[in-house]
Amino acid sequence: MAVPDFQTLMRPMLVLLAGGEEQTLTDLRSALADHFELTQDELEELLPSGKQTRLANRVTWSANYLYRCGLLSRPRRSVYSITERGREVMEANPDRVDLSVLSQFPELAEFRRARNNRQPSQSEAPSRSDESATPEERMAAAYGELRSALAAEVLDHVMEQSPEFFEQVVLDVLHALGYGGRREDVQRLGRSGDEGVDGVIREDALGLDLIYVQAKRWLNPVSRPDIQRFVGALQGQRATKGVFITTSSFSSEARKYAAGITLRVILVDGVELAELMLDHDVGVTPSRRYEIKKIDQDYFAPEDSVGG
């Protein structure tokens, strides 16, 4: 048989993990290959890019969706185990588990949402298999899904690092955005800095205009008191500009407070941070590019006749 699509792999993957033991992606890939009785040619079948086997790609996507929706946990990178939700879904769906089943969980929409929720979530975009969509629409939907998955993966990697590393990530992103003309104009203060301030950026060569930075590698939302403490630190520095960046999110009270004060304080949550990292190649590198071409109408336009 052909290599199963990533949705077809979901329930067998849950069954393989039902015993409670942790398994690596390599172990799961091997077990799924045995389960579906794939031939050697099918195991070696590559994606069009030629950089990964089709089976490895689909197993990774299947595990990623199950993990994002809370059916699997990931105690270590590339190592998975089943959760209680995973067991419940497996038992409630004896024939198949796919995206239609996972759509009951809000985490699916969260995983596929567009930047800052300003655009429809990818679940509302045309599917790659939706024959009513144009090729351009299907490609746009696929690109959005790939980008969302990469953004979530980037944030996972950031969370696995130390708080000091995260502070440097934040400064690298701000520098990539154009703040601080020279590298030495971006300074991480860390524990040697003032309370509530992790870094400082000189916007001009003389340091007449400074931006102070607070970086929080948190899981829980940032509350209003957290922003108030940061504002207090800014006032202690006689600063007028600050950026508070977190891997989590901000409460509505925190955002309302920041918007209503005299000091200029910008809030950047984990979703926006990941998007900025992707946009400015911080922690990521291009894998491959697709160029869409169109007819050059000027080339094919008839030349103006001279005379008659």
Secondary structure, DSSP 8 states (H G I E B T S, - for coil): -----TTTTHHHHHHHHTTS--EEHHHHHHHHHHHTT--HHHHT-B-TTSSSBHHHHHHHHHHHHHHHTTSEEEEETTEEEE-HHHHHHHHH-SS---HHHHTTSHHHHHHH--GGG-S--GGGS--TT-TTS-HHHHHHHHHHHHHHHHHHHHHHHHHHS-HHHHHHHHHHHHHHTT-SSSGGGEEE-GGGS-TT--EEEESSTT--SEEEEEEE--SS-B-HHHHHHHHHHHHHTT-SEEEEEESS-B-HHHHHHHHHSSSEEEEE-HHHHHHHHHHTTSS-------------HHHHS-------
